[in-house]
């Protein structure tokens, strides 16, 4: 099979930001099976034996493992630098993002085929095995092509001594389908089995099940949607272009809930004229709804047009709110603690009535009295894993406690900054109950703020109610086609 042939899932698109931190493969095995180079001798150049798409995918996986690089940031630049385009670029994208998303599942299968834990296989060889196993299990690539190209890459990395090991492991992998491997290796309990089947760490599967609550029987569907290749979501800039016009120009389809959303199946958004001209940008429809709730939720008394985005980076929600502020005659302050991200916010809101404040949201120096405050809090990002290929394997359950503490502090500050009768919208790109209902419930108890039913503000979105009394909104990829955004609307007592 040639590298330009489509995968089982079709050409891939560009998921967005990656995660942080991460684990790396463990100790290397003996020299006999390691990826160390053998004695100096003439080797066939790998470029002659392996196509550029697979080489690009291998190099990104190596950077993700070695340097904690973000696949979705590194791959597009590498494709441009190497002038890989068209179907070859789509193939490289599918291999890279697919292997990153399925890493845990692939490692368990590789370990079973190798007879040893994946952590005991040299990292450079493990990258090659992951790419080949992904092709064997989740694409229509011919088995001989997946194996032979992997052996060629392994030969360049470790000489002839390693090729027999790689060939043997991949032959064993190819003896079963993915479904047969899952049947052999998956845990017996429903959450463990669903997590394994759809390539998620078990703790994330449990977090999804906890958030689904009474609908936890949807866990398999929820994790499957989270493991699928996402579509591209664009946002039309209000006052410049409508969602309908953007859809006509780009050939996309209008979103189901946000009037500014347009969905594209694939492609590079940077190639689109409206994006290049600043008339549109990439933003998940769920994120658009967060910004719209912050502007739709009813305040008590007149709205004086003093709005605040307390955690603004990288600027997508601030840009949408700022564009609407320009239409309504309002002004928005956008706070961001990171210098780099503050610069991204400034670029996003250029020409809009937005003031960017580089400061810690918990101690911004801003004066109270805002009509509307958005707290899109830093979180684990479990709701956007489908757009961040390697993130699910970098996140740790131990991350949650520290983030929840920060979220509580930011929400408490937002309540101080909003005027009596004003509203605070709290959101996270995570369904984890400790980051969502847990944070908001504490603010309601301790600060006496009133929860306004967010579902009524988003009445057009079905099956979104969350919380003990359905007062919050929880979006899901499998229900709404968006990231798993949580939204709460709180009004400060007068």
Phi, psi and omega per residue, in radians:
X1 nan 2.401 3.117
X2 -1.418 2.742 -3.096
X3 -1.167 -0.232 -3.120
X4 -1.537 -0.065 3.129
X5 -1.216 2.535 -3.091
X6 -1.263 2.695 3.056
X7 -1.424 3.075 3.098
X8 -1.081 -0.526 -3.106
X9 -1.664 0.014 -3.130
X10 1.504 3.064 3.136
X11 -1.054 2.571 -3.117
X12 -1.619 2.776 3.049
X13 -1.950 -2.816 -3.048
X14 -1.821 1.666 2.979
X15 -1.081 2.845 -3.074
X16 -1.633 -2.547 -2.836
X17 -0.965 2.658 3.064
X18 -1.617 -3.086 3.124
X19 -1.609 -2.794 -3.141
X20 -2.321 2.888 3.121
X21 1.205 -2.847 3.016
X22 2.552 2.793 3.073
X23 -1.848 2.770 -3.117
X24 -2.204 2.817 3.110
X25 -0.993 2.648 -3.061
X26 -1.418 -2.661 -3.031
X27 -1.093 2.582 -3.136
X28 -1.356 2.651 3.106
X29 -1.351 -2.969 -3.140
X30 -1.151 2.870 -3.141
X31 -1.039 -0.484 -3.084
X32 -1.058 -0.606 -3.080
X33 -2.103 0.243 -3.111
X34 -1.490 3.038 3.110
X35 -1.600 0.279 3.117
X36 -1.224 2.603 -3.125
X37 -1.231 2.528 3.104
X38 -1.437 -2.970 3.123
X39 -0.995 2.586 -3.122
X40 -1.093 2.135 3.054
X41 -2.827 2.866 -3.081
X42 -1.111 2.224 3.108
X43 -2.100 2.500 3.060
X44 -1.126 2.300 3.141
X45 -1.027 2.358 -3.066
X46 -1.092 -0.553 -3.129
X47 -1.080 -0.489 -3.126
X48 -1.352 -0.418 -3.064
X49 -1.792 -0.331 -3.044
X50 -2.233 2.423 -3.111
X51 -1.269 2.754 -3.109
X52 -1.069 -0.552 -3.116
X53 -1.115 -0.809 3.133
X54 -1.183 -0.661 3.105
X55 -1.093 -0.716 3.117
X56 -1.094 -0.775 3.134
X57 -1.088 -0.754 3.116
X58 -1.062 -0.761 -3.088
X59 -1.160 -0.606 3.095
X60 -1.226 -0.759 3.099
X61 -1.026 -0.667 3.120
X62 -1.130 -0.750 3.138
X63 -1.152 -0.650 3.091
X64 -1.086 -0.730 -3.112
X65 -1.331 -0.782 -3.040
X66 -1.361 -0.704 -2.956
X67 -2.101 0.173 -3.084
X68 0.947 0.637 3.113
X69 -1.196 2.800 3.059
X70 -1.704 2.093 -3.056
X71 -1.030 -0.710 -3.047
X72 -1.322 -0.209 3.016
X73 -1.632 -0.647 -3.064
X74 -1.369 -0.724 -3.015
X75 -1.074 -0.852 -3.127
X76 -0.996 -0.696 3.124
X77 -1.154 -0.726 3.134
X78 -1.114 -0.709 3.117
X79 -1.102 -0.705 3.098
X80 -1.142 -0.797 -3.098
X81 -1.085 -0.641 -3.112
X82 -1.633 0.035 3.104
X83 0.987 0.761 3.059
X84 -1.646 2.097 -3.035
X85 -2.332 3.107 3.008
X86 1.059 -2.422 -3.061
X87 -1.202 -0.508 3.056
X88 -1.134 -0.705 3.093
X89 -1.134 -0.697 3.108
X90 -1.123 -0.670 3.121
X91 -1.163 -0.771 3.105
X92 -1.069 -0.689 -3.132
X93 -1.162 -0.775 3.127
X94 -1.075 -0.782 -3.128
X95 -1.120 -0.799 -3.069
X96 -1.136 -0.993 -3.074
X97 -1.196 -0.650 3.131
X98 -1.114 -0.803 3.139
X99 -1.164 -0.623 3.091
X100 -1.147 -0.805 -3.125
X101 -1.094 -0.714 -3.019
X102 -1.618 0.218 -2.965
X103 -0.899 -0.871 -3.100
X104 -1.083 -0.749 3.095
X105 -1.103 -0.804 -3.141
X106 -1.077 -0.715 -3.121
X107 -1.110 -0.659 3.112
X108 -1.153 -0.687 3.127
X109 -1.215 -0.760 3.101
X110 -1.055 -0.743 3.133
X111 -1.068 -0.748 3.122
X112 -1.113 -0.687 -3.138
X113 -1.274 -0.548 -3.100
X114 -1.536 -0.322 -3.102
X115 1.327 0.388 3.115
X116 -2.759 2.750 3.124
X117 -1.074 2.597 3.113
X118 -1.061 -0.520 -3.136
X119 -1.137 -0.285 3.131
X120 -1.640 0.047 3.097
X121 -1.729 2.371 3.134
X122 -0.901 2.396 -3.033
X123 -1.008 -0.725 -3.115
X124 -1.145 -0.621 3.103
X125 -1.311 -0.634 3.117
X126 -1.097 -0.692 3.068
X127 -0.992 -0.775 -3.133
X128 -1.140 -0.730 3.129
X129 -1.137 -0.687 3.114
X130 -1.076 -0.800 3.131
X131 -1.064 -0.792 -3.110
X132 -1.199 -0.730 3.132
X133 -1.101 -0.677 3.093
X134 -1.052 -0.763 3.123
X135 -1.101 -0.717 -3.111
X136 -1.169 -0.632 -2.980
X137 -1.722 -0.508 -2.983
X138 -2.215 0.223 3.072
X139 -2.389 3.064 3.098
X140 -1.659 0.213 3.096
X141 -1.040 2.362 3.118
X142 -1.079 2.366 -3.102
X143 -0.938 -0.705 -3.093
X144 -1.138 -0.567 3.125
X145 -1.241 -0.744 3.127
X146 -1.094 -0.747 -3.087
X147 -1.271 -0.810 -3.054
X148 -1.130 -0.681 3.119
X149 -1.221 -0.609 3.074
X150 -1.145 -0.740 3.113
X151 -1.093 -0.696 3.120
X152 -1.106 -0.745 3.108
X153 -1.151 -0.707 3.130
X154 -1.136 -0.639 3.124
X155 -1.065 -0.736 3.119
X156 -1.173 -0.607 -3.122
X157 -1.324 -0.739 -2.979
X158 -2.293 0.094 -3.138
X159 1.377 -3.067 -3.062
X160 -1.106 -0.417 -3.059
X161 -1.107 -0.476 -3.058
X162 -1.654 -0.301 -3.021
X163 -1.138 -0.617 3.133
X164 -1.125 -0.696 3.104
X165 -1.095 -0.848 -3.128
X166 -1.070 -0.802 -3.128
X167 -1.070 -0.755 -3.102
X168 -1.161 -0.760 -3.138
X169 -1.076 -0.805 -3.085
X170 -1.227 -0.572 3.053
X171 -1.081 -0.699 3.117
X172 -1.194 -0.709 3.091
X173 -1.010 -0.728 -3.054
X174 -1.275 -0.178 -3.116
X175 -1.276 -0.297 -3.132
X176 -2.262 2.676 2.994
X177 -1.360 2.936 3.071
X178 -1.013 -0.753 -3.122
X179 -1.078 -0.655 3.115
X180 -1.206 -0.672 3.070
X181 -1.125 -0.745 3.121
X182 -1.061 -0.774 3.127
X183 -1.041 -0.584 -3.122
X184 -1.390 -0.631 -2.916
X185 -1.903 -0.343 -3.006
X186 -1.218 2.563 3.033
X187 -1.081 2.838 -3.065
X188 -1.464 -0.509 -3.069
X189 -1.251 2.610 -3.021
X190 -1.016 -0.760 -3.105
X191 -1.243 -0.747 3.100
X192 -1.090 -0.689 -3.133
X193 -1.201 -0.775 3.120
X194 -1.110 -0.704 3.133
X195 -1.113 -0.787 3.132
X196 -1.134 -0.789 -3.091
X197 -1.033 -0.680 -3.061
X198 -1.873 0.427 2.953
X199 0.984 0.974 3.031
X200 -2.243 2.510 2.949
X201 -1.029 2.580 -3.042
X202 -1.073 -0.626 -3.081
X203 -1.137 -0.527 3.089
X204 -1.278 -0.705 3.052
X205 -1.023 -0.711 3.111
X206 -1.139 -0.689 3.115
X207 -1.086 -0.713 3.095
X208 -1.107 -0.775 -3.125
X209 -1.102 -0.717 3.116
X210 -1.087 -0.716 -3.130
X211 -1.222 -0.580 3.112
X212 -1.232 -0.456 3.063
X213 1.023 -2.090 -3.111
X214 -1.121 -0.296 3.112
X215 -1.738 0.409 -3.080
X216 -1.083 -0.260 3.061
X217 -1.192 -0.131 3.074
X218 -1.529 0.103 -3.000
X219 -1.020 -0.695 -3.135
X220 -1.121 -0.763 3.130
X221 -1.150 -0.701 -3.124
X222 -1.140 -0.780 -3.129
X223 -1.242 -0.581 3.083
X224 -1.108 -0.760 3.116
X225 -1.136 -0.618 -3.138
X226 -1.254 -0.364 -3.138
X227 -1.645 -0.109 -3.099
X228 -1.445 2.717 3.086
X229 -1.173 2.146 -3.074
X230 -1.397 2.724 2.988
X231 -1.430 2.886 3.088
X232 -1.515 2.308 3.065
X233 -1.937 2.235 3.054
X234 -1.906 2.720 3.023
X235 -2.140 2.235 3.059
X236 -1.390 2.423 -3.136
X237 -1.391 2.062 3.128
X238 -0.991 2.448 -3.127
X239 1.509 -0.217 -3.133
X240 -1.997 -0.699 -3.082
X241 -2.759 2.547 3.113
X242 -1.585 2.844 3.061
X243 -1.058 -0.687 3.130
X244 -1.100 -0.753 3.135
X245 -1.150 -0.709 3.129
X246 -1.100 -0.702 3.117
X247 -1.108 -0.717 3.138
X248 -1.143 -0.708 -3.099
X249 -1.214 -0.711 -3.031
X250 -1.601 -0.239 -3.054
X251 1.377 0.250 3.128
X252 -1.561 -3.006 3.109
X253 -2.073 2.527 -3.136
X254 -1.187 2.530 3.117
X255 -1.161 2.833 -3.075
X256 -1.431 -0.413 -2.965
X257 -2.199 -0.809 3.114
X258 -1.463 2.310 3.118
X259 -1.209 -0.169 -3.105
X260 -1.845 -0.012 -3.016
X261 -1.545 2.455 3.026
X262 -2.365 2.368 -3.123
X263 -1.893 2.396 3.047
X264 -2.140 2.457 -3.120
X265 -1.250 -0.626 -3.077
X266 -2.853 3.137 3.095
X267 1.972 3.034 3.111
X268 -1.787 1.937 -3.111
X269 -0.996 -0.514 -3.140
X270 -1.120 -0.298 3.113
X271 -1.473 -0.150 -3.060
X272 -1.475 2.321 -3.094
X273 -1.035 -0.770 3.127
X274 -1.058 -0.585 3.108
X275 -1.246 -0.774 3.123
X276 -1.085 -0.584 -3.097
X277 -1.523 0.012 3.116
X278 1.380 0.240 3.107
X279 -1.511 -0.251 -3.124
X280 -2.672 2.836 3.073
X281 -2.626 3.037 3.129
X282 -1.494 2.176 3.082
X283 -2.810 2.221 3.111
X284 -1.013 2.491 -3.117
X285 -1.067 -0.564 3.089
X286 -1.110 -0.686 3.081
X287 -1.137 -0.639 3.072
X288 -1.075 -0.713 -3.132
X289 -1.128 -0.591 3.093
X290 -1.043 -0.862 -3.140
X291 -1.094 -0.683 -3.125
X292 -1.192 -0.650 3.078
X293 -1.087 -0.708 3.136
X294 -1.053 -0.461 -3.130
X295 -1.750 -0.326 -3.130
X296 -1.585 -0.540 -3.017
X297 -1.027 2.384 -3.043
X298 -1.308 2.309 3.002
X299 -1.710 2.789 3.015
X300 -1.545 2.269 -3.098
X301 1.463 3.083 -3.074
X302 -1.227 2.492 3.041
X303 -1.468 1.984 -3.105
X304 -1.457 -0.002 3.076
X305 1.367 0.515 3.071
X306 -1.929 1.829 -3.011
X307 -2.064 2.750 -3.086
X308 -2.482 2.304 2.945
X309 -1.912 1.856 -2.946
X310 -1.395 -0.360 -3.142
X311 -2.357 1.327 -2.812
X312 -1.473 -0.446 -3.048
X313 -1.127 2.523 0.026
X314 -1.509 0.056 2.958
X315 2.066 0.005 -3.091
X316 -1.108 -0.856 -3.135
X317 -1.215 -0.639 3.105
X318 -1.094 -0.656 3.132
X319 -1.165 -0.746 3.133
X320 -1.162 -0.778 3.113
X321 -1.148 -0.678 -3.140
X322 -1.147 -0.651 3.116
X323 -1.143 -0.691 3.100
X324 -1.254 -0.599 3.067
X325 -1.053 -0.669 3.126
X326 -1.098 -0.630 3.127
X327 -1.275 -0.679 -3.040
X328 -1.558 -0.088 -3.100
X329 1.341 0.451 3.133
X330 -1.778 3.059 3.059
X331 -2.320 2.575 -3.107
X332 -2.152 2.292 2.919
X333 -1.700 2.350 -3.106
X334 -2.160 2.027 -3.067
X335 -1.769 2.343 3.088
X336 -2.580 2.265 -3.056
X337 -1.402 -0.549 -3.077
X338 -1.491 2.289 3.132
X339 -1.063 -0.776 -3.125
X340 -1.099 -0.800 -3.127
X341 -1.232 -0.547 3.063
X342 -1.097 -0.642 3.076
X343 -1.154 -0.638 3.071
X344 -1.116 -0.694 3.111
X345 -1.106 -0.802 3.137
X346 -1.010 -0.724 3.119
X347 -1.137 -0.661 -3.096
X348 -1.222 -0.563 -3.021
X349 -1.836 0.222 -3.113
X350 -0.961 2.282 3.131
X351 1.471 0.008 -3.128
X352 -1.873 2.791 -3.135
X353 -1.347 1.123 -3.075
X354 -2.237 2.298 3.043
X355 -1.877 2.105 -3.134
X356 -1.585 2.211 -3.129
X357 -2.006 2.033 3.138
X358 -1.532 1.776 -3.054
X359 -2.897 2.909 3.007
X360 -1.303 2.227 -3.123
X361 -1.024 -0.400 3.137
X362 -1.419 -0.225 -3.113
X363 -2.633 1.112 -3.007
X364 -1.468 -0.318 -3.068
X365 1.386 0.069 3.139
X366 -1.349 2.646 -3.135
X367 -1.500 2.437 3.121
X368 -1.117 2.944 3.085
X369 2.071 0.214 3.141
X370 -1.257 2.498 3.051
X371 -1.316 -0.657 -3.050
X372 -2.421 2.303 3.101
X373 -2.265 2.233 3.047
X374 -1.825 2.220 3.021
X375 -2.013 1.562 3.041
X376 -1.587 1.488 -2.829
X377 -1.294 2.578 2.964
X378 -0.980 2.418 -3.054
X379 -2.663 -3.101 3.133
X380 -1.180 -0.362 -3.114
X381 1.272 0.367 -3.114
X382 -1.109 -0.348 -3.125
X383 -1.430 -0.128 -3.108
X384 -2.147 0.438 -3.085
X385 -1.090 -0.530 -3.116
X386 -1.145 -0.386 3.131
X387 -1.701 -0.071 -3.091
X388 -2.212 1.557 -2.852
X389 -0.921 -0.820 -3.038
X390 -1.617 -0.063 -2.939
X391 -1.096 -0.647 -3.034
X392 -1.114 -0.445 -3.128
X393 -1.604 -0.120 3.081
X394 -1.687 -0.510 -3.117
X395 -1.175 2.618 3.084
X396 -2.274 2.540 3.118
X397 -1.065 -0.447 3.129
X398 -1.215 -0.234 3.114
X399 -1.202 -0.451 -2.915
X400 -1.140 -0.763 -3.023
X401 -1.063 -0.820 3.141
X402 -1.125 -0.687 3.121
X403 -1.181 -0.696 3.133
X404 -1.103 -0.642 3.084
X405 -1.110 -0.787 3.088
X406 -1.080 -0.712 -3.135
X407 -1.099 -0.720 3.115
X408 -1.114 -0.700 -3.138
X409 -1.165 -0.726 3.124
X410 -1.147 -0.748 3.129
X411 -1.131 -0.677 3.109
X412 -1.094 -0.725 3.095
X413 -1.124 -0.713 3.135
X414 -1.058 -0.691 3.125
X415 -1.124 -0.623 3.075
X416 -1.146 -0.610 -3.032
X417 -1.460 -0.404 -3.108
X418 -1.420 2.598 3.128
X419 -1.361 2.777 3.015
X420 -1.005 2.279 -3.084
X421 1.577 -0.213 3.093
X422 -1.420 3.012 -3.073
X423 -2.110 2.570 3.003
X424 -2.037 2.214 3.024
X425 -1.820 2.115 3.110
X426 -1.853 2.268 3.140
X427 -2.484 2.672 2.990
X428 -2.447 2.661 2.992
X429 -1.627 0.959 3.141
X430 -2.748 2.415 3.054
X431 -1.618 0.014 -3.057
X432 -1.043 2.187 -3.017
X433 -1.087 -0.484 3.109
X434 -1.211 -0.428 3.139
X435 -1.679 -0.146 -3.022
X436 -2.074 -1.602 -3.089
X437 -1.047 -0.640 3.138
X438 -1.078 -0.760 -3.136
X439 -1.187 -0.817 -3.068
X440 -1.206 -0.706 -3.126
X441 -1.074 -0.659 3.113
X442 -1.147 -0.709 3.115
X443 -1.112 -0.677 3.123
X444 -1.116 -0.748 -3.128
X445 -1.187 -0.796 -2.986
X446 -1.498 -0.546 -3.035
X447 -1.870 -0.119 3.078
X448 1.225 0.343 3.092
X449 -1.301 2.714 -3.101
X450 -1.768 2.295 3.079
X451 -1.448 2.043 3.042
X452 -1.552 2.239 -3.103
X453 -0.958 1.874 -3.098
X454 -1.145 -0.507 3.121
X455 -1.094 -0.504 3.099
X456 -1.282 -0.532 3.081
X457 -1.235 -0.547 3.103
X458 -1.968 0.945 -3.064
X459 -1.089 -0.384 -3.103
X460 -1.381 -0.125 -3.097
X461 -1.773 1.970 -3.086
X462 -1.367 2.712 3.004
X463 0.923 0.737 -3.100
X464 -1.914 -0.156 -3.043
X465 -1.143 2.443 3.082
X466 -2.501 2.926 3.133
X467 1.718 2.899 -3.093
X468 -0.966 -0.602 -3.099
X469 -2.139 0.370 3.135
X470 1.202 0.419 -3.041
X471 -1.470 -0.213 -3.125
X472 -1.925 3.059 3.092
X473 -2.130 2.319 3.020
X474 -2.237 1.955 3.097
X475 -1.507 2.681 -3.113
X476 -2.433 2.495 3.058
X477 -1.009 -0.708 -3.051
X478 -1.343 -0.366 3.114
X479 -1.677 -0.701 -2.934
X480 -2.093 -0.139 -3.124
X481 1.260 0.270 3.130
X482 -1.983 3.041 2.934
X483 -1.143 2.831 -3.066
X484 -1.462 1.294 -3.115
X485 -1.473 2.421 3.018
X486 -1.846 2.427 -3.112
X487 -2.410 2.260 3.016
X488 -2.258 2.485 3.113
X489 -2.040 2.127 -3.097
X490 -2.131 2.328 3.086
X491 -1.904 2.334 3.119
X492 -1.398 2.309 -3.106
X493 -1.071 2.552 3.091
X494 -1.436 nan nan
